[in-house]
Amino acid sequence: MKVLCPGSFDPITVGHLDIIRRAHALFGQVVVAIGNNSTKKYLFSFDERVALVEEAAEGLTGVTVEAMDGLLVDFCRERGIGAVVKGIRFGADFDFELQQAHMNHDMGDIDTVLLPAAREHVTLSSTIIRQVHNLGGDVSKYVPANVAAALARKRAL
């Protein structure tokens, strides 16, 4: 079965990659879709985020990366994707993802599978990564090497 792992990935973290790898182990084919959320202010441009995720996912057989514009259910329908896989860290994630899951099912008959974050990644979020980076902290152990390099380039500007 082909599944979707959507997100804005600003930036992609080792926790995101763990969910993608686990989704691949369970389902075989994973499309990682990078989208825009109109309520977020991004550190990386849309094209930068797509490129960073592509490079981070390089070598993961059965995993493809695509830019997503529009409704998730339309994206899934157009590509024959039967389910969405999302990682959850704590109760607030569950509350939000449950609402999204019901909407996606109602609008497009798309099921959602929620995977609990691995213990070592449960406190990771792109927001925290951006905040620590902006304050001069080293986030290299929380992000893929290509993202750490991109963050260093941003800091040098």
N, C-alpha and C positions, 0 to 999 in steps of 0.2 A: 504494500500500500504506500502511496506517496502522501506525505504529510507536509505541512507548512509550519515553519518556525518564524513568525513575524516579529519585527521590532524596529525601533529607530536606531539602536546600536550606536549611541553617541557617548562613548565609544563601546565597541564590543569588548567584553571582559572574558576572563577565563571561566567564569560561571556560565556565561552564554554558550561558550564553546562546549562546556560539559553537557548542557542540555541538548545541544545539537548532536553531539556524539551519542548520547543515550537515546535520543529519538531515532537516530540512524540504526542503532543496534536493535531497537524494537520494531521498526517499520521498514527499513531497507532503503527508502528513498526520501530525502529531505530537501525541500526548497526553503532556503533562508531568504525571506523577503524583507527588504529595507524600505521602510515607509517614512512619511513625514507626519508629525503630529502638530497640528496648528497651535496647540497650547504650549509647545516647548520652544525654548531658545537653544539653538545648537552651537556647540563648539566647533564641530566639523561640518562642512557643507554636505549636501546630499551626495554629490559625486565622490567626495572624500570618504564618506561613510561606506558607500558601496564598494569602493576600491579596498578599503581597510578590511572589510568583511571577506571580500573575495580572496585577499592575500592570506588572511588568518585561516580560512577554510581550505586553502590550497592543500591538495593531497588527501582530503577526506573523500574517498570514493563513495559515490552515491549521494553526495551533497552538492547542490547547485545554489548559486546566489543570484537573485534578481531584484531589480528595483520595482517597487510596488506603488502605483498611483491609483487612487480610488478606493472602492469598497473591497474589503478582504474577501467577502463572499463571491464577488464577481471575479476577482483574481483566482480564487480556488476553482470556481466553475470553469473558467477558460482553460485551466491547466489540468483538469481531472484530479484535483486534490480533494481527498475525502475527509481530512481531519486537520485540526490545528493542534500543535503541541506547544505548551507554554510552561515555563518554569515558575514556581511560586516559592517565596521565601518565608512568608509569615501570613497571618490572618488577613491583613489589609490587602495583600496581593490576591488572596483567595476571593475576598469580597468583590474586588474589581473584576477579576477574570471570570467569575461566575456570571456577572452581568453581561460581559462581552460574549461569553459562551452561549447564553440564552438568546441574545440578539442574533448572533451568527447562525444559530440553529433555526430560529424563526425565519430569518431572511433568506437563508441559503441551504438549509438542511446540512450544515457543516457541524460535525461533532468536535469537541475540544477535549484534549487529554492534558491534565495538569500533572507535571512532574515536580516533586519536591526538590528544592535545591540541595545539593550535596552539603554536608555539614561544614566543610571547609570554605564553601562559597556563599553561605546563607546571609552573610552581612554585606555582600558585594552589591553595588548598584552603580550604574553609569553616572548617576547624579553625584554620588560620593566620590567616585573617581575624579570627576571634573572639579569638584570642590577642593579636594586634596591637591590635585595638580595645580589649580589656580593659586593656591597658597604656597606653592613651591615644594610640595611633598613628593616623595618618590613612590609612584604607583606601579612600577615595573613588574612587581610580582603578581599583580592583579589583572594584567592585560597581556595579550600576545605581544611578542617582541616587536612586530611591525607597528603596533599601536604605541608602544612605549617610545619607539623612534619618532613616530609622527607627533606625539605629545612633546618630545624634546625639541623638535623643529618648531612647533607652535610657541614654545616658551622662548626660543631664541629670537623670535620676530620682534 
